[in-house]
Amino acid sequence: MTSRPVDAPHRGLGRDFGKLWTAAAFSNLADGVGRTAVPLIAATLTRDPLLISVLGALAFVPWLVFGLPAGMIVDRFDRRSVMAVANVLRGLAAVGLALLTVLGRLDITALLVGALVFGLGETLFDNATNAVIPGLVSRDQLDRANGRIQAAQITVDTFVATPIGGLLYAVSLVLPLWVGAAGYLVPVVLALLLPAAAARPAVASPAGSSRALGSARDAVTFLWRHRYLRAMVGFTAVIGSALSFAQAVTVLYFLDEHSVPPAAFGFVTAGIGVGALAGSLVASSLVRRLGRGPVMLGANLVCAGGLGLTAVAPGVWSAMVSYAVFAFAVAIWNVPWGALRQQIVPGALFGRVLGIIRMLTWGLFPIATVLGGWVSRVDLRLPFAIAAAVVLAATLVSVPLLIGGTRAAGADLPDRVAR
């Protein structure tokens, strides 16, 4: 009696992917504690929505100025070392903020500088993590692997780190910073234990030449000539900017508009995270059944609806549910969008191409976030309403790109592309 081969959806992702998953989980533990505590700490220093939005914007500024250099680094050096150095950098920033707090010298300027350093480390760690995944799993497992990574991020960040961050903040301003610093240590070790073959950068250009890696020319040329990917980057930039605009002062939206106590803010975001976690868990199954194009289209339509509902939510519970709806949609979108990039971008160029993509998309987020903070001075609900309209309009205009374009570019699952 012969055994049947195990289908990709049911085949294990492997022990090495488990190491990467665990490293990402611990890194997100540290990120989540800080992401909850830093805005709350900032709210004790200022209640100006514009300043609060600037704090959030600075987390994305490194993607604008350092996104491409980060990609070049990931393509040139051992990606395990890049991940380790990135987390050491973020850990040191957390320690610095903690020491300033203990000494009574913490101010909004120090928090702004810390946000920049955290964002700088994120460009390196996230780029390297994405570049390593295709070397650890097969092509037909990419959606599931990306879903698992995102599920870990949401689960740890939202359900563990965020509530803990709020409670630690309630006890002492400095506790979340010390815990965050410690949380960055475990991923350093796990990253270095990943297999060298998966983490080793490419040694030649896609054309097979012996030119040293580090130049952005091949990556820029590839992206510019790939009509579908270029259009998707533009679409993603619009959608992502709208979301950043809406979420510019989320902390004030719940603290001031819905009278949520600061110590309970982490539990509010944990409730929202239920939607994001659900999206991460069902995304790969939806992609297998419907294809990447239809899933990406549906996710953005649901996102627009969730944003609109958040704008008119009458109370904290309805606000949490509506916020969770668009978080659910964003989580679903992230899985096929990440997998199709890994599928169509050559491995030798992946770090640089991803760096350019995030520079062009995430690099706009600081501008959108600050604009959202400025609009929030008029009404804390207004950014959600504007973002809902932008997402809906952009999605309707991009239906041919998301459905036909994805299939024609060979960016859907192999069996669906063949059809």
BELVENFEN-V260275 format. One record per residue. RES is the residue in one letter. PSI is psi as a letter, one per 20 degrees, with the letter a starting at -180 (none if undefined). D_FIRST is the distance of its C-alpha to the first C-alpha in Angstrom with 1 decimal. Layout:
BEGIN
RES & PSI & D_FIRST
RES & PSI & D_FIRST
END
This chain:
BEGIN
M & p & 0.0
T & q & 3.8
S & q & 6.6
R & q & 9.6
P & q & 12.8
V & p & 15.5
D & q & 18.5
A & g & 21.8
P & i & 23.4
H & i & 20.9
R & p & 20.6
G & q & 23.0
L & i & 26.2
G & q & 26.3
R & h & 28.7
D & h & 31.4
F & h & 31.6
G & h & 32.1
K & g & 35.1
L & g & 36.5
W & g & 36.0
T & g & 37.8
A & g & 40.6
A & h & 41.1
A & g & 41.1
F & h & 43.8
S & h & 45.8
N & h & 45.8
L & g & 46.9
A & g & 50.0
D & g & 50.5
G & g & 50.3
V & g & 52.9
G & h & 55.2
R & h & 54.7
T & g & 55.8
A & g & 58.6
V & g & 60.3
P & h & 61.3
L & g & 62.5
I & g & 64.5
A & h & 65.9
A & i & 66.9
T & i & 69.1
L & h & 70.8
T & q & 71.2
R & j & 70.7
D & o & 71.2
P & h & 68.2
L & g & 68.8
L & h & 68.5
I & g & 65.4
S & h & 63.9
V & h & 64.9
L & g & 63.0
G & h & 59.8
A & h & 60.6
L & h & 61.0
A & h & 57.3
F & i & 56.5
V & g & 59.4
P & h & 57.5
W & h & 55.0
L & g & 58.0
V & i & 59.6
F & j & 56.8
G & g & 53.6
L & g & 53.7
P & h & 54.8
A & g & 52.0
G & h & 49.5
M & h & 51.2
I & g & 50.8
V & h & 47.1
D & i & 46.6
R & h & 48.8
F & r & 47.9
D & p & 44.9
R & h & 43.7
R & g & 43.0
S & h & 46.7
V & g & 47.8
M & g & 46.0
A & g & 47.5
V & h & 51.0
A & g & 50.9
N & h & 50.2
V & g & 52.9
L & g & 55.3
R & h & 54.5
G & g & 54.8
L & h & 58.2
A & g & 59.4
A & g & 58.4
V & g & 60.3
G & g & 63.3
L & h & 63.5
A & g & 63.1
L & g & 66.0
L & h & 68.2
T & g & 67.6
V & h & 68.5
L & i & 71.6
G & k & 72.6
R & j & 72.6
L & p & 69.7
D & r & 70.7
I & h & 69.2
T & g & 69.6
A & h & 67.4
L & h & 64.7
L & g & 64.9
V & g & 64.5
G & g & 61.6
A & h & 59.8
L & g & 60.3
V & g & 58.7
F & g & 55.7
G & h & 55.2
L & g & 55.5
G & h & 52.8
E & h & 50.6
T & g & 50.8
L & g & 49.5
F & g & 46.8
D & h & 45.3
N & g & 45.5
A & h & 43.7
T & g & 41.0
N & h & 40.3
A & h & 40.3
V & h & 37.8
I & g & 35.1
P & h & 33.8
G & i & 33.3
L & h & 31.1
V & r & 28.7
S & r & 27.3
R & h & 29.3
D & j & 27.3
Q & j & 27.7
L & g & 31.5
D & g & 32.4
R & g & 30.4
A & g & 31.8
N & h & 35.3
G & g & 34.9
R & g & 33.9
I & g & 36.9
Q & h & 39.2
A & g & 38.0
A & g & 38.7
Q & g & 42.1
I & g & 43.0
T & g & 41.7
V & g & 43.5
D & g & 46.5
T & g & 47.1
F & i & 46.0
V & f & 46.7
A & g & 49.1
T & g & 51.4
P & g & 52.2
I & g & 52.7
G & g & 54.9
G & g & 57.1
L & g & 57.4
L & h & 58.2
Y & h & 60.8
A & h & 62.4
V & g & 62.8
S & q & 64.0
L & h & 64.1
V & h & 62.9
L & g & 59.8
P & h & 57.4
L & g & 58.4
W & g & 57.8
V & g & 54.4
G & g & 53.5
A & g & 54.6
A & h & 52.3
G & h & 49.3
Y & i & 49.4
L & g & 48.9
V & g & 45.2
P & h & 44.0
V & g & 46.0
V & g & 43.9
L & h & 40.5
A & h & 41.4
L & i & 42.2
L & i & 38.8
L & q & 36.9
P & p & 35.4
A & h & 38.1
A & h & 36.0
A & h & 35.7
A & i & 39.3
R & p & 40.9
P & q & 43.2
A & q & 42.9
V & j & 45.3
A & r & 46.1
S & r & 47.0
P & h & 44.6
A & i & 46.5
G & j & 45.7
S & r & 49.3
S & j & 50.2
R & p & 52.4
A & q & 52.3
L & q & 50.6
G & h & 52.9
S & q & 54.5
A & i & 54.0
R & g & 54.8
D & g & 51.3
A & g & 50.0
V & g & 53.0
T & g & 52.6
F & g & 48.9
L & g & 49.6
W & h & 52.7
R & i & 51.0
H & n & 48.0
R & g & 49.5
Y & g & 46.8
L & h & 46.5
R & g & 50.3
A & h & 50.7
M & h & 48.1
V & g & 50.1
G & g & 53.2
F & g & 51.6
T & h & 50.1
A & g & 53.6
V & g & 55.2
I & g & 52.8
G & h & 52.6
S & h & 56.4
A & g & 56.8
L & g & 54.6
S & g & 56.6
F & g & 59.8
A & h & 58.7
Q & j & 57.5
A & g & 60.5
V & l & 62.0
T & g & 59.3
V & g & 60.6
L & h & 64.0
Y & g & 62.6
F & h & 61.2
L & g & 64.0
D & g & 66.9
E & h & 65.8
H & j & 63.8
S & l & 65.5
V & p & 62.4
P & q & 63.5
P & h & 62.5
A & h & 60.6
A & i & 58.5
F & h & 57.7
G & h & 54.4
F & h & 53.2
V & g & 54.2
T & h & 52.1
A & h & 49.2
G & g & 49.4
I & h & 49.4
G & i & 46.4
V & g & 44.3
G & g & 44.4
A & g & 43.6
L & g & 40.6
A & g & 39.2
G & g & 39.7
S & h & 37.7
L & h & 34.8
V & i & 34.5
A & g & 35.4
S & h & 32.1
S & g & 30.6
L & h & 33.7
V & g & 33.3
R & h & 29.7
R & h & 30.9
L & h & 34.4
G & q & 34.7
R & g & 37.0
G & g & 40.2
P & h & 40.3
V & g & 39.4
M & h & 42.2
L & g & 44.6
G & h & 43.9
A & g & 44.1
N & h & 47.6
L & g & 48.9
V & h & 47.8
C & g & 49.4
A & g & 52.7
G & g & 52.7
G & h & 52.1
L & g & 55.0
G & g & 57.3
L & h & 56.6
T & h & 57.3
A & h & 60.6
V & j & 61.8
A & p & 60.1
P & h & 62.8
G & r & 61.5
V & h & 59.3
W & g & 56.4
S & h & 56.3
A & g & 56.8
M & g & 53.7
V & g & 51.6
S & h & 52.8
Y & g & 52.4
A & h & 48.8
V & g & 48.2
F & h & 49.1
A & h & 47.4
F & g & 44.2
A & g & 44.7
V & g & 45.5
A & h & 42.4
I & g & 40.3
W & g & 42.2
N & h & 41.8
V & g & 38.0
P & h & 37.7
W & g & 41.0
G & g & 39.8
A & h & 36.4
L & h & 37.9
R & g & 40.4
Q & h & 37.7
Q & h & 35.9
I & i & 39.0
V & p & 41.2
P & q & 40.6
G & h & 39.8
A & i & 42.9
L & i & 45.1
F & g & 43.3
G & g & 45.7
R & g & 48.8
V & g & 47.6
L & h & 46.6
G & g & 50.0
I & g & 51.8
I & g & 50.0
R & h & 50.8
M & h & 54.3
L & h & 54.9
T & f & 53.3
W & h & 53.6
G & h & 56.9
L & i & 58.5
F & h & 57.5
P & g & 60.5
I & g & 62.9
A & h & 61.2
T & g & 61.2
V & g & 64.9
L & h & 65.8
G & h & 63.9
G & h & 65.9
W & g & 69.1
V & h & 68.3
S & i & 67.4
R & h & 71.0
V & g & 71.8
D & p & 69.1
L & i & 65.9
R & h & 64.0
L & g & 65.1
P & h & 62.6
F & g & 59.7
A & g & 61.3
I & g & 62.0
A & h & 58.5
A & g & 57.0
A & g & 59.1
V & g & 58.2
V & g & 54.4
L & g & 54.5
A & g & 56.7
A & h & 54.7
T & g & 51.4
L & h & 52.8
V & h & 54.3
S & j & 51.0
V & g & 48.7
P & h & 48.3
L & g & 47.5
L & h & 44.8
I & f & 43.0
G & g & 43.7
G & g & 44.5
T & g & 41.3
R & g & 39.3
A & h & 41.5
A & i & 41.5
G & k & 37.7
A & j & 37.9
D & a & 35.5
L & q & 31.7
P & g & 30.3
D & h & 28.8
R & h & 32.1
V & h & 34.2
A & h & 32.4
R & none & 33.5
END
